[in-house]
């Protein structure tokens, strides 16, 4: 099984940096696939060699001028990355302020008092620290890229500002060269310094805006306390770090505390705010044997609980991991953007050379001056950052907003495509219904405590959703002697058990028929009556005779009917699939307003039905919560799991509804539409910006109105384009999900 791990990456300055890192890692031995996400500064690596040391990959990136945080513990890596990013943000802030302080007087002299004595020398003296100190990062990065025969945005910045400075330096030291030719010795110190200053301002705003998109992750991580109270074997208490908690430890939780890990209550009672998990605002009463989850809040009494899942195994950790993976995943449209970014910088360099050559040939008396100015402006204005940020920033904001609204998005593709669905397939039990059924009517043909104990014993070991209802009803009945059963789950039918050469069958009518069990007329009549009332009928028999039948009711969720109505109003066809019988399926579908349903559907038949819908050209979303839904979920265009469902369903699905509320589905579609609209807007403006900006920078307007774009203005426009893309993405965060 391939090992996949995500590492924080520092030192990236643009989308082309991400492309360079991705190429370097994909070319490395032992790496099957590497995906770099510029927006959240991370790389997801799939290793071919399970024993490959990440340190070797880190070394190769160091040679390119980047760094990869490879701490063993994920929280340590995140902490180290955050520490480095905070330090980098502080340095960037200081450099931006320093560049602005030096650039302002340069611009004042260059634009308003160019005839000041020694003006060129003063501007040159002020420009040197801007380039050599505050803008040093661009030149170092460009040199590192050149060593590895690659380019990035820093290459454009270094070339444009460096050429402008050297040209101006020559004209300051030796103006006679131009004066002897009857031309003015123009200097562009203000443009060179302003380019650095504007780009630093843009980077500072960009970094701060990007940090806002990960607020959902920080909120989730903040749900887990740093320290916990451990109950020692002698009953005394000890404060320990959350990292030191082990499975089996008994922990104490006081009123107002956040529960640190997943576990089971052993002593005491309390009311727990589980809205983080369920979405329900009403606190849940907990007592001995009840489960509790990391991140939920203890509201009333103190209690002790045994740790069952710790560290990365808790539900909260899974939620955090899903959000991180989704924010680091790439939408399909991003593949196209990556290809553009990979060839963008070399193309811009080629355009700059062509621009220079064209001006030298057709530029007239001041051909060289205009050629240099136009080439520098092309290099400045063509920053690919806006293009590279267009998709990932929108995806990050969308995923974060989803987490805030109880929608966990596992990958970017599902977020991009969800709004396109026109068919919604719903499982019944646990999806439309509460998934917490109970036995409401019983009919025994052979009623005795032994049969009740056998029934409870078998069902207590079954994974079927209805087994818990029977176990809850008859769990108090115990066999006199301990009995071992060989149990087999039969998806879509029930369960069989064998002990001491005696077979037992618990399941639906189909299972009884296959087992050739004769059903008495009275049992058939009762079953029909119960099914007509939308109850599920469970049959219990030994290898020869029916022992009893049971009516089990699973209440329909309060939101199901409204959710179906909303989806239908949006033009989405809603279909219900269930393994239950025809009568139950019909009764439930009528109650919630579904006209299309299929009953007694086996797991493989669910998957086949999804294929049939797709063959008709429909975009299908499947919503389920059980093991029997896994195959259909894997095949659906958009797969959605209920948060209280099985681990398998959650693992397979691309989205998970934490609250298990179907009204969250319309919100998920609205979120998808908002996110995709933001991506399209970002890409449109990024492409249009370059499409219009590069020709103007090259000087196409000069022959019409004598306009030649100043490199300083180009730098401001370039910086604004990146910031505008990020700000446009952040707009998604504040829109209502309707």
N, C-alpha and C positions, 0 to 999 in steps of 0.2 A: 504494500500500500504506500502510495507516494506521501511524502511528508511536505506539508504546506505550512509556511510560517510568514508572518508579516513583521517587517522591521521598519522603524522610523529612519528617515533619511534627512540629513541636513546639508545645507550648502546650495540647494537648487535656487536658481534665480529666474527661470522661465520654463516654458513648456519644452523647448528644445533641450534643456538640461535633462528633463525627464526622459526624453527620447534617447539621449546619450547614455544615461545610466541603464536604461532598459536594454539597449543594444549590448553594452559591456557585460551585463549580467547574463543575458541570453547566450552570449558567446562563450561564457565561462564553462569549464568542464564540471559536470555534475549537476548542472541546473537544467531542469526540463522546461521551465517557463518562468519568466519574471514579468510582473506588471507593476509599473510605477504610477503612482497617483500624485501629480504635482500639487493638487489642491489641498491634500491633507498630509503631504510630505511623508509618504510611506511607500514601501515596495512589498508586494506579495510574491514570495518565491516558492515554486514547486521544485523540490529536490529530486534528481534522479538517483543520487547516491545518498542514502539515509545518514551515513556517517560523515558527510561533507561538513567541514568546519566553516561556519559563517565568517570567521575571522579572515579566511583567504579571500572571500568576496569583498569584505570591508577594505582590505589592502588594495585591491584593484580599483575600488572607487576612490580611495585616498589619492591614488595617482592621478585621477581625473579632477581632483579638487573638491570631492564630496566626501561625506562621512555616513556610515551606516551603523546604527546603535545595535549591538549584538549581545546585550546582557541576557543571561540565561532566563531570568524571571521576566515575564512580560510587563508586570507593573514597574519593575526596575528600569526596563528599557524605555517605557513611556515616561517615567519620571526623569530619566537622564535626557531624553529628547526634549521634554518640556523645559528642563533646566537650560539646555543648550539654546533652544529657541528663545527663551526669555533673555539670555545673555546676548544673543544675536540681535534681538529686538532693541535692547538697550544700546548696543553699539550702533545699530542702524539709526536710532533716534539721534544719538550724538553726532553721527556723521552727517545726517540730514540737516541738523541745526547748524553745524560747522560750515557745510557747503553753502547754506543760505546766507550766513553771516558774511562770507567772503564774496559770494556771487552778487549780492545786492549792490555794493559799491562799484563792482565791475560793470554791471548793467547801467547804473546811473552815469558813469563816465562814458561808456561806449555809446549810449543812446542820447544823452542830453548835453554832455560837455566833452565832446571828442577833441576839442582844441586845447584842452587843459595841458599846460607844460608837462612833458614827460608822461603824457596820458598812456601811451602804449606800454611804457616800461612799468608804470604802476599797475596796469591791468595784468601784465605778464606776471609780476611778482605775486599778485593776489590769486591768479589762476593756478600757479604751480601747486600750492597746498590742496586746492580743490581736486586736482587730478591725482597728485602723488599720495595724498593722505586719505581724503574723504572718498575719492573715487578709485582708490587702489584696487578694490575688489574686482572691478570690471576688467582691469588689465591683467591681473593675476589669473582670473578665470579664462580669459581669452588665450593666454599663453598656454595654460594647461590643456585647453581644448586643441590648440594647434599641435602640441606634442603628440596627441592621440589622433591627429588628422580629422578632428570633428569641429563643428562650429555651434554657437548658440547665440542668444540675444546679446550676451556680453561681448561677443566678437563684433557685433554691429556697433555697440556703444564705444568700445575701445578704439575701433578703426575711425569712427566719425570724429570723436573728440580728440584723439591723438593726431589725426591728419590736420584737423582745424588748428590745433595748438602749434604743431611744427610749422605749418604754413604761416601762422601769425608771428611765430618766433623769428622765422627767416625775414619777414617783412619789417619786423621791429629792428632787428640787428643790421639788415642790409636793404633798406628801402630804395637805395640808389638803383638797384637792379630793375625796378619797375619804373622809377621816375625817368631813367634814361630812355625808356620806351614810350614815354608820354602817358603813362598809366599811373593811377593811384595805388599805393601800397596798402591795400585793405587788410585789417586784422579782424579775427573772429574769436578773440579771447572771451567776450561775453557769451557767445554762442556755445563755446566749448565748456565753460563753467556752468552755464544755465542748463545744458543738456544733462550734466551730472546731477545738478541740484534737483531738476524736475523729475528725473528718473528715481532719485532717492526718495523724494516726496511720494511719488507714485508707489514705490516699493513699500514704504512705511504704511501708507493707507491700505495697500493691498494686504500686507501681513496682518494688520489689525482687523480688517474686514474678514479675512479668511479664518482668523481665530474665533470669530463669532459663530461660524458655521458648525463648530464642534462643541457648542454649548450643551447639546443633548447628551453627548458622551460624558462630559464633565458632570452633568446632573446625575446621570446613572451611576457613575463611579462614586459620587458623593453620597449615594444611598447606603453605602456599606461603611460601618464604623471602623476606625483604625485599631481600637483596642476592645477587648471583651473580658468578661468576668468568668473565670474558670472555677468550677466546683471540684476541689480535690477529693481524693478517696476518704479523707478523714472529715469531710464536710466543710472544711475551711475554704475561703475564697482567695483567688489570686488573679491579678490583672495581667493579661498577656497580650501580645500583638496578634492581630487577625491572621497574620501569616503562620503563626505557630499552632493554630487550631487544627486538630486531627479528627478524623472520623471516629465516633464513639465518645468523644469528650462531652462532658455535661457542662452546659453553660447557663449562667443566670442572666435574665433580662428584666430590667426594672422599668417602671412606668415612664414613658417618653423616650425610651431607648429604641434604636433601630436594631432589628434582628440581624446578626452578623452573617449567619450561614443557614442553609436549609437543614431542617431537622424535625424531630418528633417530640412533642411535649411529654415530659415525664412527671412533673409535679407542679401543681398550681393551676389556676384558671385566669384568663384575661380576655380582653377584647382587642383584636388586632386590626389595624387599618391596612387592608390588602389592596387598596385601589391601584397601587403600582402594578400589581399582577392582574387583578380582575377588572379594574376600571370601575368597580362598584364603590360608592362613597360610604355605604353602611358597614361599620366594623363587624368583624366575624368573631364569634365567641370561640375560644380555644380551651380545651382541657386535655387531660392525659390521653395519649395515643393520636392526637390530632397533629397534622403537619403544619409547620411554619416555614416561611421563606425569607431568604436574605433580602434586605432592603425594605421590608414591610415594617410598620411602626407599632410598638406596643403602647396601647392607650391607657390601660387601667392597672390591673394587678401585676405583681411580680410572678415569674414562673421560671422553672428550669426545663431545659430541653436537651436532648441528645443530638449531637451533630451527625447528620447522615451524608451530606454532600458539602465539601469545602472547596475553597480556591476556585479553580476554573470549572468545577462541576455544578455549581449552584445555578439556579434559574436566572438570577441577576447577572452572573458572569456570562451565561449564554446570551442573554439579551444584549449585554455590552459588546460581546464578540460579534453578534449578528449586525449590530449597527456599525461597528468599525469595518467589518468586511464589506458591508454595503456601501459605506462612504468611500472605501478604497477600490470598489469595483468600477469597471468601465461600461458605460452604455454603448450599444452597437454604433451609434453615431460617432462616438469618440474614436473608434478605429480609423475612420476617415480623417478626423482632425489630426490624429497622430501622424498619418502618412503625409498630410500637408505640412505639419511642423518639421518633419524630417528633411524635407527638401526646401523648406521656406528660406532658411538663412543662406544656403548656397545660391538660391535663385536671386535673392536680394543682392548678394555680392555681385552676381553677374549683371544685374540691372544697373547697379552703381557703376560698374566698369563701362557698360554700354553708354550710360548717361554721360560719363566723363569723356568718352571718345567722341560722342555726337557733338558735345559742346566744343571740344577742341577743333573739330572739323568745321562746324557751322556757326561758331560763337562770335566771330568777328574780332574787334579790337581787344575786348576783355575776355577772350575765350577761356584762358586758363583759370582766371579768377572765378568766372561763372561755372566752369566745368567742375572745379573743386567744391564750390558752394553747393551745387546741385547734387553731386555725388555724396557729399557728407549728409545732406538733408534726406536723401533716399535711404541711407543707412540708418538714420535716426528714426524716421517716421514708420519704418516697416517692422517695428517690434512685434513678434508673434505671441506675446503674452496674452493679449485679449483673446486671441484664437484658442490658445491652450487652456485658458481658464473658463471658456464659455460653457463647456459641458460639465466638468467635475464640480465647479462651485455650485451650479444649479442642482446637481445630483446630491451633493453633500447637504445643502439646505433642505431639499425635499426629504431625504432620509431622516434628518434631524427632526423636521416637523412631523414626520410620520411617527417617530418614537414618542414625541410629545402627545400625540393623539392615539396612542395604543396600537399603532400600526408598525410592525417591525418588517423592514424591507431587507431581504437577504442579498439581492444583487440589483445593480442598476438597470439591467435589461427589463426586469419585471416592472420597475417604476416607469420606465419609458413606454412600455406597451400596454399597461393596465387600462388606460382610458380608451383603448381601441376595441375592447371586448364587446361583443353583441349577444353572447350567450353565457348565462351563469348557471352552472350545475351545482346543486346543493345536496350534500348528504343529509339524511334526516336526523338520526340519533346523535346528540351532542353538538349538532350544527343548528338545525331549526329548533330542536328541543333542548331542554336543559342538560340532558345527558346524565341525569341523576335519577333514574327510575326507581320505583318501589312496587312491591307486590301489594295489590289492592284487593284481589279476590283469589281464593284457593279452592280447588276441588280435588279431593283425594279419593282414589278408588281403593287404596290400601294405606290408611293413615295410622302411623305409629311413630314413636320417637326415633326408632332406628332408621326408618326411611328418611325422616327429616334430617337426621344427623349425617346420613350418607350424602344426601342432596347438598347440604351446606358444606360438607368436607370437600366434595368434588368442585363445587362452584368457587370455593375460597381459593382454589389453585388455578382457576380459569381466568383468561384475560378478556373474556367477552364483556362488553359494556353492561349487559343485563345481569351478569353474575353477582355484582355487588348488591343488587336489590334482593336477590334470593339469599345471599350470605347474611345480609342485614336482618332478614326476616327469620331465618332458621339457624343463625350462628350460635345461639345459646344451647342448641342440642348437641351433645357430645356422644361419641361412640365409647362403649365400655373398654374396648381394646384398640390400641393404635393400629390403624390400617394404612397400608401404602397402596397408592393408586398409580397405574400407568395411564396418564391422561394425554389425549390428543385433541387440540383445537381444530375444528373443521370450519374455516371461514365461510360465512354465509349460511351455515346450517346449525352449528352448535358445538357440542363437545362430547367425546366418548371417554369412558373410563373402564378399566379392567382391574379387578382385584380378586385373588383366589379363584381364578377361572370364571368369575362372574362379571358380565358386561352390564354397563349402564349407559343410557343415552339421555342427554339433556339438550333440547333445542327446539327447532320448529317442526311443522308438520312434514316438511320435505325429508327431514332426518328420520322421522318415524316411518315414513313410507319406504325409504331406502333400507331401514333396519327391519322392514317387514313386521312392524308392530301393529296389531289389530286395535283400532280405536272404537270404543263403544259409542253407540248412537247418542247417548246423553252427553258424553264428553264433546262430541262433534257439534252438538247443538249449542252447548255452553260456549265453546270456542268461537262459533260464528257470531253469537250475541256479543261477546266481549270485543271481537274484532270490529264489529259494526260500530262500536263506541270508541274506536281508535285506540284500543288497548292491544298490547302485544301478548300473544299467547305462547307460553313456554310449556313444552311437554317433558315429562320425566318418566322413563321406563327402565325396566331391567332388560335382559336379553330376550324376553318373551312377552311380557305384559306391560300395559300402561299402568303407572303407579299414581300419577296425579297430573293436573294441569293448573296453570297459574296465569292470572291476568296481571300484566305489569304496565303501569302508566308512566309515561315520560312527558311531563308538562311542556307545552310549547313556550319558547321564550317570548317575553312580552314584546320584544322589538322585532320579532320575525315577520309578522304581518306587515308592519310599516315598512321594513326594509325591502320586502318583495314588491310592495306597491311603488316605492321610490324607484327601484331598479326598472320596473316595467314602464314607469313614466318617462324614463330616460331611453326607452326603445330597446332595452335589454330583455331578451327572452329568458325566463327563469324556469329551470327544470329541476325536479326533485328525483333523486335516485335513492333507493333503500333496499336493504335485504329483507325488510318486513313484508308481510302479506299484502295482498291487493286491498282488502278492506281498510286496514290501518293506514296504508299509503293514501288511499282515496280520502279518508276522513281528515287526515292531517293537511293534505293539499287543499281541500275545500276550506278548511279553517283559515288558512293563510293566503288564499287567493291564487294558488298555482294551478294552471290548467293542464300542464304537461308533467307527467310523472311516470316512473317505472318502478314496479314493486318486485320483490324477491330476486334482486339483482346480485349475482355473485361478484366478488372483487374483479375477476378477469373480465366479466361482462361490463363492469363500470368502465374499465379501460377501453374496451372495444367500442362502447357507446361514445366515449370522447373522440376516438379515431373517426367514427362515422360522422360526427358533427363537424370535425375538422375537414373531412373529405368533401363536405358540402360547402366548404369555403368559409366556415364560421370561425370567429376568434373566440376561443372557449376559456372561461375561468372556472376552475373546479375548487369547491370549498368543502373541506372534510376535516375529521378529527381522529380517525382511527387507523389501525393497521390495515384494515380492509380498503381504505381509501388511498393507500400509498401509491399503488400502481397507476391509478387514474390521475392522482396529483402529479406524478412524474411526467405524464404524457400531456397534460393540459398546457395551453399557451401561458396562462397565468394560474399558478397554484397557490391556494390560500389555506393555511391551517388555523384551527382554533387554538388559542393559547392554553386551554385546559385539556387539549387532546394528547394523544400518544407522542412519545419522543420521536418515533419513526415518521409520523405525519409531519411533525414540525421540521425535522431534518430534511425531508423531501421537498416541502413547500418552499416557494420563493418569497412568500409573505406570511406573517403570522399576526393574527388579531389577538392581542394580549387579553382584552376584555371578553373575548368570545361573543361579542355583541354584533349581530349582523348589520346593524345600522352603521357600523364602521366601514363596510364595503363601499357604499356610495362615497364616503369620505376618501377612501383609498383611490377611487377612480378620479375624484376631483383633484386630489393631490398629484396624481399622475399627469393630469391635463395641465395643471399649473406649472409643474416642473418642466414638462416638454415644451410648453409655450415659452418659458424662460430660456431654455436651451436654444430654441429657434430664434428668439429675439437676440440672444447673445451672439450666435453664429452669424446672423444677418448683419448686425452692426460691425462685428469683427471683420467679415469679408468686405462689406461695403467700405469700411474705413480704409482698408488697404487698397481696395480697387480704385478708390478716388484719391487717396493720399499719395500713393507712390507716383502716379503720373504728374500730379501737381508738384511734388517734390523734385521730380526730374526736370521740371521747367516747361511743360507743354503749354502753359498759359502765357509764357514770356513773349511769344511771337504775336499774341493777340492784344495783350494789355500791358506788357512789360513787367508782369508780376513774377517774382522769384521768391519762393518760400524761404524764410529765414530758418536756419537749423534750430534756433532757440524756440520758435513757435512750434516747430515739428516735435521737439522733445516734450513740450507741454501737452500737445495733442495726443502723443503716444502714451504718456503717463495717464492721461484722463481716460483713454480708451480701456485700459486694464481696470482702473478703479470703477468705471461705469458698468463694466460687465459683472464685477463682484457685487456692486450695489443693486443691480437689476436682479441678480440671483437672490439676494437677501429680501427682496420684495415678496418672494414666495412665502417667507416666514410669517408675514403679517396678514396675508389674505385669508378670509374665512373659507373653510372647506364645504362649499355648497355646490 
